Amino acid sequence: MTGEYSGKVVIITGSSSGIGQAAAVLFAKAGASVTIHGRSEEGLKKTIDMMLAAGGEKKRIHSVRGPVTDENVLKALIDETVKTFGRIDVLINNVGIANKEGFLTNTRAMENFDYVIEVNLKSFLKSVFQAHIIHLTELAIPHLEKTKGNIVNVSSIGSQKTSPQVPFYCIAKAGLDHFARNYAALLAPKGIRVNNLNPGGTSTAFISRHGVPQDMEKKMSEDYSQHIPLKRFAESKEMAEFLFFMASEKASYLTGQIINVDGGSLINSPAMKLD
């Protein structure tokens, strides 16, 4: 792994915790220059500390703080990265949210819908709707074309199944999957690959940051684990390893694909009782 990404420049949104944070550490360890992003100053500092502890160099780390719903933040991610490191090789779109904080189920549906779609899919409006991911991708394309780089979006297996608790999240992620397919076809002639990593249950701050109490989160995780064939949640680092591979030259023939890493959740089926 050491030196595998030497000379490469990677942008990772939502890297102040969870999968994005774990990915930032892996890329830094492999010699990449990395722009990290998040809303939490404390979380970004922790990510930087972890990257340095893994062998990353301070001069190869840049951070941008702010919400992806802010167009200036999206522009800063691209412009500051190019100004600091001179190029972009990999864009990892990792930011997402399931419900507005405090909305544990589908309550106040339209308010919840507006917020979830804003963060996951819309986020920028001129003459047409554009996702923050679409907008950030469009800003990155000229730079990725120069390096024959690639994009990996973090979606979810929720894009392929229903969830009454977080319906708009699943709808947004289904849109993200089709975005990957369409943009992979659109950008292939430019030499740019686009793929999605779709995690199943993963141990991150994803549940707690939606305002779920710790004891409830623990019970929810334990209950949900019983429906996963491998009977456990993934660790963030396990998902980061897939991001690391999908963005690498080892995956140079992979584009337009939805890679499900879910412990078997999508193949789980209730057993038929025969007695």
Beta strands, then each sheet from edge to edge (+ up, - down):
strand 1: 9-12
strand 2: 33-38
strand 3: 61-65
strand 4: 90-93
strand 5: 124-125
strand 6: 129-130
strand 7: 150-154
strand 8: 193-199
strand 9: 202-203
strand 10: 234-235
strand 11: 258-261
sheet 1: 3+ 2+ 1+ 4+ 7+ 8+ 11+
sheet 2: 5+ 6-
sheet 3: 9+ 10+
end
